[in-house]
Amino acid sequence: MRRYILTITCPDRVGIVAAVTGLIASLGGSVLEAAQHADLDSGQFFLRIEIVADSLPFGPDELSAAFEHVAAEFGMQWHISDTDVPKRVVLFSSKEDHCLADLLYRWRAGELECDIPCVIANHEDLRDLVEWHGVTFRCVPVGKEPDAKTAAFADMEDILEKEQADVIVLARYMQILPASFCANRLGRIINIHHSFLPSFAGARPYHQAYERGVKLIGATCHYVTADLDEGPIIEQDTRRIDHGDSAEEMRRVGRDVERLVLARGLRWHLQDRILLNGTKTVVFP
């Protein structure tokens, strides 16, 4: 069923829901799903509404025009998406294949409603896997010297512009993104980190966890910012371990968690279920 998804962030005040739903009703729109949240600390209000497209006599552009006066009255940041227009997702990878393979499988199985125009990798290792799924593989090596890194990320910028990427997913892409690359993409770069952040940020988190003797390990899906591993968290999960588990066993268990957490986070993003709230997120699963 085709739907228009309206997402809203604005200062909290009386009458927001009534104004929004009243406008939709006046246009003949049928609401399929609605969720809201008021953050008492920040004073912000968050709203997500799915509208049955066929219940309206016009398309998303006309709906947007009709909504503008309500948005202006309440000072809203808002967006309307059309489920008939899939988001374009570019996956970044390195040598580890578990997250990339899982996302490609879910995409082919119809679990992720999006277009994947290409995969960008800094090594050739996963070319066969990607091309077997019928997806273009673009290898852009990232050198260690500053000039080489700058040139590589400039090449990636060109690819992303050509492919009209809506969102980037770092499927265990083992490179730190430059601040300039992240600057205009807040809420549009998704990463999977193989630890339960904020614990064990940075490199080799499973080995850090092993040395610390933790009893739970986990994975974190989050939006990327210029601050390493500190972007707004989307989803997390954990698994219990014990004193007999080696660092390698923890990695094996952790890879399963990483796959599930990243897939859930990306699915929610594709469905416009995630709204930014400062350094946090509001997720309507």
N, C-alpha and C positions, 0 to 999 in steps of 0.2 A: 504494500500500500504506500503510495507516494505521500510524503508528509513534508510540511514546512516546520523547521525547528527554530523557535525564537528563544534566544538566551539574553538575559538582562542582568546588568550589575548597576546599582545606583545607591545613593544615600537612602537609608531606611526612613520611611514615613508612612502615615496612614493613607490608605487609598490606592496603593500601587496595584495590587491584584485586581481590585474592582475596576480600575481604569483599563487595565490590559485585557482582562477577560470580557469586560463590557464592550470594548471596541471589537474584539473578535466575534462576539455574539451579534453585534449590530451589522457585521458584514456577512452573517450567516455561517461563520466558521464553526466547525465541530472540533472540540479539544479531545484528543486521544489520550494524552498523558500530561501531567503537570507536577512540578516539584518546586519547592521554595525553601529558602533558609535566610534567617536574619542573624547577622553576627553582632552580638551585643558589644563586643570589644571594639570592633572597627566602625560600627554604625552603618555597615553596608548591608544591602539586601540583594539576594540572588534568586533568579527565577528562570526556569526552563519549561517551555510549553511546546508540545507537539500538536500541530494542527493538521487535520485531514485535508489534503490538497483539493480533493474533488468537492469538498463542501464549500469552497469559495468560487466566486464567479470569475476570478482572474488569477494571475500568476504571482510569483514572489516579488517582482518589481513593484507591482501595484500595491501589494500588501505592505511593502516597505514604505511607500509613499503615504499610505493611509495611517501608518503607525508613527510618523515623524512628529506629529503634534503632541502625542502622549509622551514620547521619548523626551522631547524638549521640556515639557512641563515638569517632569520628574528628574531631569538631569541624568538620563540613562546612557550608559555604554551598552550597545545592543548589537545583535547580529541575527540575521535570518538566513538559514541554509536550506537547501532543497535536497531531499534524499535521492532525487533522480540525477543529481550532479555529484558523483563520487569525488572525494578528496584524492589528490595526487600525492603519493607517499614515495619518497626516495629513501632507500635503506643504505646505511653506511656499515661496512664490515671490514674485518681484518683477516685473521687466520682461524679464529674460533668459529665453528659452524652451527652450534646448537640453537642459538637464538634466531639466526638468519634462516636456517632450515625450517624451524617451527613456524615462523611468520609466513614464509613462502608456501608451506603446506596449508596453513589455515586460509591464506588468500585463495589458493587454487580450490580449496574445499568450499569456498563461499562464506567462511566465518568472518572474514574481514572485508567489509564493503568499501573498497577503495580501488584506485588504479595504482600499479607499481610500474612506472615507466622505466626505471633502471635501478641498479645497485652500484654504488661507488665503493671501491675497496682500495686499500693501499698495498695490497699484495695480490698475486694471481691465484692463490691457493683455491679459492672458492668459485672460480669461473665456471667450471663444469656443472657444479651444483646449481648455480643461478641460471645458466643458459638451458639446462634441462627443464627448468620451470617456464621457459619461454620468455625470460626477462633479459634485457640488455645489461651486460656487465661492462662497467667502465673502471679501469684500473688507473688510479692516480697516485703514484708513489709519493711519499712525503719524506723528503730528505731531512737530515739533522741540522743542517745549517739554516740560519734565519731566512736568508734569501730564498733557499729552496722551499722552505715551508710556506713562505709568502706566495711564491709562484704556484705551488700546489693548490693552496686554498683559493687562489684567484681562478685557477682552472675549474675547481669545484663550483665556485660561484657562477661561472659561465654555464656549466652543465645544469645547475639548478634553475637558472633563469630560462634556459632553453626548454627544459622539461616542465616548467611552470609548477614547481613543487609547492604544495601547500604545507607539508610537514616533512621533517627529517627524523628518521629513527636510527639511533646509534645501536646497532645490534652487535654489541661487544666490539665497537670500533675503538681500538686502543691508541687513540691520539687525543691530545688536549686541543680543543678548538680555540682559535684566537678570539680575543674579546671582540674584535671587529666583526667576526663571523657571526657572533651571537647577538650583536647589538640590536638589530632590528627584527629579531626572531623570538622574542619572548613568547613562550607558550606554543612554539612551533618546532622545537627540537626536543625529542624524547630520548632519554637515555635509560639503560638498565645498568645499575651498579650492583656488583655481586657482594653486597653486605647490607645489613639492616641499618641504614644511615639514621643518625649521624655517627654511629659507631664504625670504626675501621674504614674511614674514607681513604682515598688514594689507592696506591698499588698494593697487590698481594693481600687482599683483605682476608682470604681464607687462612693464609699462613699467620696473619696477625691474630685471627680468632683462635687458631690452634694454640699459639703461644700463650694466649690469655686464658685458655681453658674454659671457654664459654660452653654453655649447655644448649643454646639456641643459635642457629645461623639463619640468615635470611637474605632477601634481595629487595632492592628498591627501584621502582620506576619513577623517574622524576623529569621535570622540564630542566633544560640546560640553561645556565646563565654563565656570565664570565667568571663567576666564583666557582672553582672546581668542586663538584659534588655537593653543592649547597642550594641548588635550584628547588623550586616548589615541588613537594612530594605528591605523586599521583596515587601510587599503590605500593603496598609492601606485603610480604608474607614471610613465614618462618618455618623451620623444621627443627625438631629436637634431635640432639646428638648426645653422646656420652664420652666418658674418658677413654674408651677403647677405640674411638674413631681417629684415624690418621688425618693429616691435612689433605691427602689425596681423596680419601673417602668423603671428607667435608666438601671438597670441590665437586665430586660426583653428585652428592645430594643437592648441593647448591645450584648446579646447572638445571636440575628439574624445576626448582623454585624460580630461577631467572626466566625460564621460558614462559611459565604461567603468568608471572607478574607482568612481564613486558606485553604479552598478548592481551591481558585484561586492560592495561593502561592504554594501549593503542586503540582497542575497540571502543573504550569510553571516549577517547579523543575524537574518533571518527564519528561518533554519535552525538557529539557536542554536549557531553555530560560533565565536562570539567570547566569550571570557572576559576580564574585566578583571584586570590584574596591576599594581596601583598606577597609575603614570603610563603604563603600556604595556598591550598586549593580547596574549593568546594566541589565535591564529586557527587553527582546524582546517579548512582548505579541502577 
